[in-house]
Amino acid sequence: MTGTPDVNAVEADDDYVHVRFRDPDEYEEIRTPDWVEQPAESISEGSEVRTGKLEGEDDWEVTSVLIDKHVGEDKAKKEAEEIVEKIES
């Protein structure tokens, strides 16, 4: 895995603030794995982490984090950054 990425976009929908770190179109496969639930939930209850696998690679990288919309965009961005740092460090 590479270093902790910068936030590329922050978008709110009906339920979540979607904090994107990497372009999902670059990945062969995208998943929301069970193993990231505990570190994500320890920072933001109800959050989800999506990971992507590059073609020909074995490693998975965080592509985006979904944070419950009630926290607001600024706090969601901060919490998403903390989640990615915890997972990828």
PLY file of the C-alpha trace (Angstrom):
ply
format ascii 1.0
element vertex 89
property float x
property float y
property float z
element edge 88
property int vertex1
property int vertex2
end_header
0.00 0.00 0.00
1.06 3.52 -0.64
1.05 6.35 1.92
-2.12 7.86 3.32
-3.88 9.64 0.44
-5.36 13.13 0.31
-9.11 13.67 0.07
-10.20 14.05 -3.58
-13.89 14.84 -3.02
-16.55 15.19 -0.33
-20.16 14.66 -1.38
-23.32 14.28 0.70
-26.22 12.03 -0.29
-29.38 11.00 1.56
-27.64 8.89 4.22
-23.88 9.46 4.06
-21.13 11.93 3.48
-19.00 10.17 0.86
-15.31 11.07 1.33
-13.36 9.93 -1.72
-9.60 9.39 -1.54
-8.87 7.54 -4.78
-10.66 7.21 -8.12
-12.70 3.97 -8.05
-12.42 3.68 -11.85
-8.71 2.83 -11.45
-9.51 -0.43 -9.66
-10.30 -3.88 -10.99
-12.53 -4.65 -8.01
-14.17 -2.62 -5.20
-15.30 -4.16 -1.89
-16.57 -3.17 1.54
-14.65 -5.77 3.57
-15.66 -6.92 7.04
-12.14 -6.51 8.45
-12.27 -2.69 8.16
-15.50 -2.42 10.13
-13.88 -2.43 13.58
-11.23 0.25 12.95
-13.78 2.41 11.12
-16.48 2.03 13.80
-13.94 2.87 16.50
-13.69 6.36 14.99
-17.15 6.94 13.50
-20.17 4.78 14.33
-22.04 3.60 11.24
-19.21 4.34 8.83
-18.32 2.14 5.86
-15.00 1.77 4.09
-14.68 0.83 0.43
-11.44 -0.68 -0.78
-10.12 -1.28 -4.28
-7.68 -3.75 -5.82
-5.54 -2.73 -8.77
-5.28 -5.20 -11.63
-2.34 -7.53 -11.14
-1.78 -6.44 -7.51
-2.46 -8.28 -4.27
-2.90 -5.24 -2.01
-6.17 -3.43 -1.36
-6.33 0.35 -0.88
-9.04 2.52 0.64
-10.93 4.26 -2.15
-13.55 6.01 -0.02
-15.18 6.25 3.39
-18.87 6.78 3.99
-19.70 8.63 7.21
-23.20 9.01 8.63
-24.59 12.29 7.26
-25.66 13.63 10.66
-22.05 14.53 11.59
-21.75 17.14 8.81
-19.24 17.40 5.96
-16.32 18.96 7.88
-16.40 16.42 10.68
-16.98 13.58 8.19
-13.84 14.58 6.27
-11.78 14.64 9.48
-13.15 11.28 10.67
-12.59 9.69 7.24
-8.96 10.86 7.25
-8.49 9.33 10.72
-10.01 6.04 9.54
-7.75 5.83 6.49
-4.69 6.67 8.58
-5.60 3.94 11.06
-6.19 1.33 8.36
-3.28 2.14 6.06
-0.56 2.89 8.62
0 1
1 2
2 3
3 4
4 5
5 6
6 7
7 8
8 9
9 10
10 11
11 12
12 13
13 14
14 15
15 16
16 17
17 18
18 19
19 20
20 21
21 22
22 23
23 24
24 25
25 26
26 27
27 28
28 29
29 30
30 31
31 32
32 33
33 34
34 35
35 36
36 37
37 38
38 39
39 40
40 41
41 42
42 43
43 44
44 45
45 46
46 47
47 48
48 49
49 50
50 51
51 52
52 53
53 54
54 55
55 56
56 57
57 58
58 59
59 60
60 61
61 62
62 63
63 64
64 65
65 66
66 67
67 68
68 69
69 70
70 71
71 72
72 73
73 74
74 75
75 76
76 77
77 78
78 79
79 80
80 81
81 82
82 83
83 84
84 85
85 86
86 87
87 88
